[in-house]
Amino acid sequence: MQAYPLGHQRFAVESAFADHLRLMLKMHRPRFSRMTLAGPIMSDATYRERSAYLAEIDSSRESIHFVGTYEAGTSDGAFLRGLPKTTRTLRSLVHEADLVQTGMNQDLKRPVEFRAAMLASRLGKKTISVTDIDNRESARMFHASGKWSRRAYLANRFVYDPIRAWQQRQVVDKCSLVLLKGQQLVDDYGRGAAHVKFFQNTAFTVDQIISEEELARRSEEAARSTAPLKLTHFGRLEFYKGMHHAIEALALTGEGEGSAPRAQLTLIGMGSEESSLRQLASRLGVSNCVEFCPPMSYGDAFLSRVRSQDMLIAPSLAPDTPRSAWDAIASGVPILAYDTTYYSELRDKTGCVHTVPWGDVQALADAIRFFAKDRASVVRMKQQSRAPALENAQERWLARRVAWTEALFED
């Protein structure tokens, strides 16, 4: 996670992550009284772009500190030149720590986390490894979606992916506690090991989950609605999020300029694809039913905005475990997604996710058309959202994690 230094003992990080760090430290007291976040230093340009939804942490008051390991976005050459300093920084931090949370590296050119994991293991430190995305299908999916060339596919499939798999086996073997965000990862790498756990890192608290009263009211409104189906997506507008598929599917529902749309799409966020998505909506004649909104800070106002929508659309073109999925569930908003491993697992675990075959834009359009017409199906999924949201609220999954961590120190 990138952070931006703001001066003496102050730094900025993504707002939901800041709240998570505060709550985690609070729940770990009195075992731990100080937390240090070691990670890339956010560039000035990125800070200016994202400042609206970053939060400030004052280390002197909150005992949460930031140590930059290298400049984010730096070239490979510059990273290598700075590697000795980065290594010294890691070694110093690991020596001082009683508990080290790290993991494997997806970016093999910057193996900072994996180095920290192996160093901590050699020093006999208690270690937690976290893997939050199962990327084993990434090469195939990026190639099939046209994002990667055949050369890039082959390099990842037969060189980089085996290295990542080796790293994952190493952390499972050497780390004290291994948290994997995906049941398939747990099954394949954990193989029944007691220290390998499935987890969900949601950001909402119990108090932020839609109330029974509001869920009933919004369900009744949805059942009676004759307005266009309100689809939304929030987060970074990047290629792998598949928002161009969402816009193409919207066009395939048969709507165009000047006609009453069956659905409307609200995109909350920014990213490298924003300009091309605007152009695509214009070219396909659906600009009138695609709204682009700036990112919002995480909190009650944001979640209230989410609760006003009918469905989250998530046609992910690569393995992804976005926080947005659980934010939607906590808001009583069912999900329409491609059947990637993550969304298929959510479908089976929650009952408020509908999936269509990966990459099938026509199937996505057919589902939009179906839910726009059959609001009773939307309502049924809405009403199944509160129970899984309550089970996985941040306080509750963190309580499980704290218990697992405390058990490491029982001796």
C-alpha positions in Angstrom: 0.0 0.0 0.0 1.4 3.4 -1.1 1.6 6.3 1.4 2.5 9.9 1.0 4.7 11.7 3.7 3.2 15.0 4.8 5.9 16.2 7.0 7.1 15.3 10.5 5.2 12.2 11.7 2.3 12.6 9.3 1.4 10.7 6.2 -1.6 10.1 4.0 -3.1 6.7 2.8 -6.4 5.6 1.3 -9.1 6.5 3.8 -10.6 3.0 4.3 -7.1 1.6 4.8 -6.4 4.3 7.4 -9.6 3.3 9.3 -8.5 -0.4 9.1 -5.1 0.3 10.5 -6.6 2.3 13.4 -9.1 -0.4 14.3 -6.6 -3.2 14.0 -4.1 -1.6 16.4 -6.9 -0.8 18.8 -8.0 -4.5 18.8 -4.5 -5.7 19.2 -3.8 -3.7 22.4 -2.3 -4.3 24.8 -0.3 -6.9 23.0 1.0 -4.3 20.5 1.3 -0.6 21.1 2.9 0.5 17.9 2.5 -0.2 14.2 4.8 0.6 11.3 3.7 0.6 7.7 6.6 0.0 5.4 5.8 0.5 1.7 6.3 2.5 -1.5 6.3 6.3 -1.3 3.4 7.7 -3.3 4.5 10.2 -6.0 3.5 13.8 -5.9 1.3 13.4 -9.0 -0.5 10.4 -7.6 -1.1 12.3 -4.3 -2.6 15.2 -6.2 -4.8 12.9 -8.2 -6.1 10.9 -5.2 -6.0 13.4 -2.4 -9.8 13.7 -2.3 -10.1 10.2 -0.9 -7.0 9.9 1.2 -6.9 10.2 5.0 -4.1 11.7 7.2 -2.5 9.8 10.0 -0.6 11.6 12.8 2.0 9.1 14.0 2.7 11.1 17.2 -0.9 10.7 18.4 -1.9 7.4 16.8 1.3 5.3 17.1 1.0 4.3 13.4 4.2 5.1 11.5 5.2 5.1 7.9 8.6 4.1 6.5 9.1 4.4 2.8 10.9 1.5 1.2 11.2 3.0 -2.4 9.6 5.5 -4.7 6.5 4.2 -6.3 6.6 4.3 -10.1 10.3 4.4 -10.2 12.1 2.7 -13.1 13.6 -0.8 -12.8 17.1 0.6 -12.9 16.4 3.1 -10.2 14.8 0.5 -8.0 17.9 -1.8 -8.4 20.2 1.1 -7.6 18.3 1.8 -4.4 17.9 -1.9 -3.5 20.8 -2.0 -0.9 19.2 0.9 1.0 15.8 -0.8 0.8 17.3 -4.0 2.1 18.9 -2.2 5.0 15.6 -0.5 5.9 13.8 -3.8 5.8 16.4 -5.6 7.9 16.3 -2.8 10.5 12.5 -2.9 10.7 12.3 -6.7 10.9 14.9 -6.8 13.7 12.9 -4.3 15.7 9.5 -6.0 15.2 7.7 -8.6 17.3 5.3 -9.4 14.5 5.9 -9.0 10.8 3.1 -9.0 8.2 4.2 -9.4 4.7 3.7 -12.0 1.9 4.7 -13.0 -1.6 5.3 -10.6 -4.5 3.2 -10.4 -7.6 5.7 -7.9 -9.1 8.8 -10.1 -9.3 11.0 -7.1 -10.2 10.4 -5.6 -6.7 10.5 -8.6 -4.3 10.4 -6.4 -1.2 7.6 -8.3 0.7 9.0 -11.7 0.0 12.5 -10.6 1.1 10.9 -9.4 4.4 9.1 -12.7 4.9 12.2 -14.8 4.4 14.3 -12.5 6.6 11.7 -12.6 9.4 11.5 -16.4 9.2 15.3 -16.7 9.5 15.3 -14.5 12.5 12.6 -16.5 14.2 10.0 -13.7 14.2 6.3 -14.3 14.3 5.1 -13.7 10.7 1.8 -13.3 9.0 1.6 -13.7 5.2 -1.4 -12.2 3.3 -2.3 -13.0 -0.3 -5.5 -11.2 -1.4 -5.7 -12.2 -5.1 -5.4 -15.6 -6.7 -3.5 -14.6 -9.9 -3.0 -18.1 -11.3 -5.4 -17.4 -14.2 -4.2 -13.9 -14.9 -2.0 -14.8 -17.8 -4.7 -16.7 -19.6 -7.3 -14.0 -19.0 -5.2 -11.1 -20.0 -4.2 -12.8 -23.2 -7.8 -13.9 -24.0 -9.0 -10.3 -23.4 -6.5 -8.9 -25.8 -4.5 -7.0 -23.2 -1.4 -9.2 -23.4 0.5 -10.4 -26.5 1.3 -14.1 -26.9 4.9 -13.4 -25.9 3.7 -11.8 -22.6 1.3 -14.7 -22.0 4.0 -17.3 -22.5 6.5 -15.5 -20.3 4.1 -15.2 -17.4 2.6 -18.7 -17.8 5.9 -20.5 -18.0 8.4 -18.3 -16.2 6.8 -15.8 -13.8 3.8 -17.8 -12.6 5.9 -20.8 -11.5 8.1 -18.4 -9.5 5.0 -16.8 -7.8 3.7 -20.3 -7.0 7.1 -21.2 -5.5 7.0 -18.0 -3.4 3.5 -18.9 -2.2 4.6 -22.4 -1.2 7.6 -20.8 0.7 5.5 -18.5 2.7 3.0 -21.3 3.6 6.0 -23.4 4.7 7.8 -20.7 6.7 5.3 -18.1 8.0 3.5 -18.5 11.3 0.0 -17.6 10.0 -1.0 -17.5 6.3 -4.2 -15.6 5.2 -5.5 -16.4 1.8 -8.4 -14.5 0.2 -10.0 -17.3 -1.7 -11.1 -20.8 -0.7 -9.4 -22.3 -3.8 -6.1 -20.8 -2.6 -6.6 -22.3 0.8 -7.5 -25.7 -0.6 -4.6 -25.8 -3.0 -1.8 -24.3 -0.9 -3.0 -25.0 2.6 -3.9 -28.7 2.1 -5.5 -28.8 5.6 -2.7 -27.0 7.4 -4.1 -25.3 10.6 -2.1 -22.1 10.1 -3.5 -21.4 6.7 -6.8 -19.5 6.9 -9.4 -18.1 4.6 -10.2 -14.4 5.2 -12.2 -11.5 3.8 -10.8 -8.0 4.4 -14.0 -5.9 4.4 -13.8 -2.2 5.2 -17.3 -1.6 6.6 -18.3 -1.8 10.3 -21.4 -3.3 11.7 -23.0 0.1 12.1 -22.5 0.9 8.4 -24.4 -2.2 7.2 -27.8 -1.3 5.8 -30.5 -1.5 8.5 -33.3 -4.0 8.4 -35.7 -1.1 8.1 -33.9 0.6 5.2 -33.4 -2.7 3.4 -37.2 -3.4 3.6 -37.9 0.1 2.4 -35.5 -0.1 -0.5 -36.7 -3.6 -1.4 -40.2 -2.3 -1.6 -39.1 0.6 -3.8 -37.2 -1.7 -6.1 -40.2 -4.0 -6.4 -42.4 -1.2 -7.5 -39.9 0.7 -9.7 -40.5 1.2 -13.4 -37.4 3.4 -13.7 -34.3 2.2 -15.5 -32.2 -0.4 -13.6 -29.6 1.5 -11.7 -26.2 -0.2 -12.2 -23.0 1.1 -10.5 -19.3 0.4 -10.2 -16.9 2.2 -7.9 -13.2 2.0 -7.8 -10.3 2.6 -10.2 -11.2 2.7 -13.9 -8.6 0.4 -15.2 -8.7 -2.1 -18.1 -9.0 -5.2 -16.0 -12.1 -3.9 -14.3 -14.0 -4.5 -17.6 -16.1 -1.4 -17.6 -15.9 -1.3 -21.4 -17.7 -4.6 -21.4 -20.3 -3.0 -19.1 -20.9 -0.2 -21.6 -20.9 -2.5 -24.5 -23.5 -4.7 -22.7 -25.6 -1.6 -22.0 -25.6 -0.8 -25.7 -26.6 -4.4 -26.6 -29.8 -4.1 -24.5 -31.1 -2.2 -27.5 -31.0 1.3 -26.1 -29.6 4.3 -27.8 -29.6 8.1 -28.0 -33.1 9.5 -27.7 -34.7 6.3 -26.3 -35.7 5.5 -22.8 -33.0 3.2 -21.5 -33.7 0.0 -19.6 -30.6 0.6 -17.4 -28.3 3.4 -16.3 -24.7 3.0 -15.3 -23.0 5.2 -12.7 -19.2 4.9 -12.5 -17.7 6.4 -9.3 -13.9 6.8 -9.6 -11.1 7.7 -11.9 -8.3 5.9 -13.7 -6.4 5.5 -16.9 -9.5 4.2 -18.8 -11.8 7.1 -18.1 -11.2 8.9 -21.4 -11.6 5.8 -23.5 -14.7 4.8 -21.6 -16.3 8.2 -22.3 -15.4 7.8 -26.0 -16.8 4.3 -26.1 -20.1 5.4 -24.6 -20.4 8.2 -27.1 -19.5 5.9 -30.0 -22.1 3.3 -29.0 -24.8 5.9 -28.4 -25.3 5.3 -24.7 -23.8 8.5 -23.3 -27.2 9.5 -22.0 -27.2 6.5 -19.6 -23.6 6.4 -18.4 -22.6 8.9 -15.7 -19.1 9.5 -14.6 -18.6 10.6 -11.0 -15.4 11.6 -9.1 -14.1 9.2 -6.3 -15.5 9.6 -2.8 -13.8 9.2 0.5 -14.9 6.0 2.3 -17.6 6.5 4.9 -21.3 7.0 5.5 -21.9 9.4 2.6 -20.2 7.0 0.2 -22.2 4.0 1.5 -25.4 6.0 1.3 -24.7 6.6 -2.3 -24.1 2.9 -2.9 -27.4 2.0 -1.2 -29.3 4.1 -3.7 -28.3 1.8 -6.5 -30.0 -1.4 -7.7 -27.0 -3.6 -8.7 -23.2 -3.5 -8.8 -21.8 -4.6 -12.1 -18.4 -6.3 -12.1 -17.3 -7.8 -15.4 -13.7 -8.3 -14.2 -11.3 -9.4 -17.0 -8.7 -10.7 -14.6 -8.7 -12.2 -11.1 -9.8 -9.6 -8.7 -10.9 -9.4 -5.1 -12.3 -5.8 -4.9 -13.5 -4.3 -1.7 -16.4 -2.9 -3.7 -18.1 -6.4 -3.8 -18.5 -6.5 0.0 -19.3 -2.8 0.2 -22.2 -3.5 -2.2 -23.4 -6.5 -0.2 -23.3 -4.4 3.0 -25.4 -1.8 1.3 -28.1 -4.3 0.2 -27.0 -4.0 -3.4 -26.7 -7.4 -5.3 -24.0 -8.0 -7.8 -23.9 -8.9 -11.5 -20.5 -10.2 -12.4 -18.4 -12.5 -14.7 -17.9 -15.9 -13.2 -14.3 -15.5 -12.0 -13.3 -17.6 -9.1 -13.9 -14.8 -6.6 -17.4 -13.9 -7.7 -18.3 -17.6 -8.1 -17.3 -18.2 -4.5 -19.3 -15.1 -3.4 -22.3 -16.3 -5.4 -22.2 -19.6 -3.6 -21.5 -18.2 -0.1 -24.0 -15.2 -0.1 -26.8 -15.8 -2.5 -26.8 -12.2 -3.6 -24.4 -12.5 -6.6 -25.5 -13.4 -10.2 -22.7 -14.5 -12.6 -22.5 -15.0 -16.3 -19.8 -16.7 -18.4 -16.5 -14.8 -18.3 -16.0 -12.4 -21.3 -19.5 -13.0 -22.7 -20.8 -9.5 -23.3 -24.1 -10.7 -24.8 -24.8 -12.8 -21.7 -24.0 -9.7 -19.6 -26.5 -7.7 -21.7 -29.1 -10.4 -21.4 -28.7 -10.4 -17.6 -29.1 -6.6 -17.5 -32.3 -6.9 -19.6 -33.6 -9.7 -17.3 -33.1 -7.8 -14.1 -34.4 -4.6 -15.6 -37.7 -6.4 -16.2 -37.8 -8.8 -13.3 -37.3 -6.6 -10.2 -38.6 -9.4 -8.0 -35.3 -11.2 -8.6 -33.3 -8.1 -7.7 -35.3 -7.9 -4.4 -34.7 -11.6 -3.6 -31.0 -11.0 -3.8 -31.2 -7.8 -1.9 -32.9 -9.5 1.0 -30.1 -12.1 1.3 -27.4 -9.5 1.7 -27.5 -8.6 5.4 -26.6 -11.9 6.9 -23.3 -12.4 5.1 -22.5 -8.7 5.6 -23.0 -9.0 9.4 -20.8 -12.2 9.4 -18.0 -10.5 7.6 -18.1 -6.9 9.0 -14.6 -5.5 9.7 -14.9 -5.9 13.5 -15.8 -9.5 13.2 -13.3 -10.7 10.6 -10.6 -8.7 12.5 -11.6 -10.4 15.7 -11.0 -13.7 14.1 -7.6 -12.5 12.8 -6.6 -11.1 16.2 -7.5 -14.4 17.9 -5.3 -16.3 15.3 -2.5 -13.8 16.0 -2.7 -13.9 19.8 -2.5 -17.7 19.5 1.0 -17.3 18.0 2.2 -15.8 21.3 0.6 -18.3 23.7 4.0 -19.8 24.5 
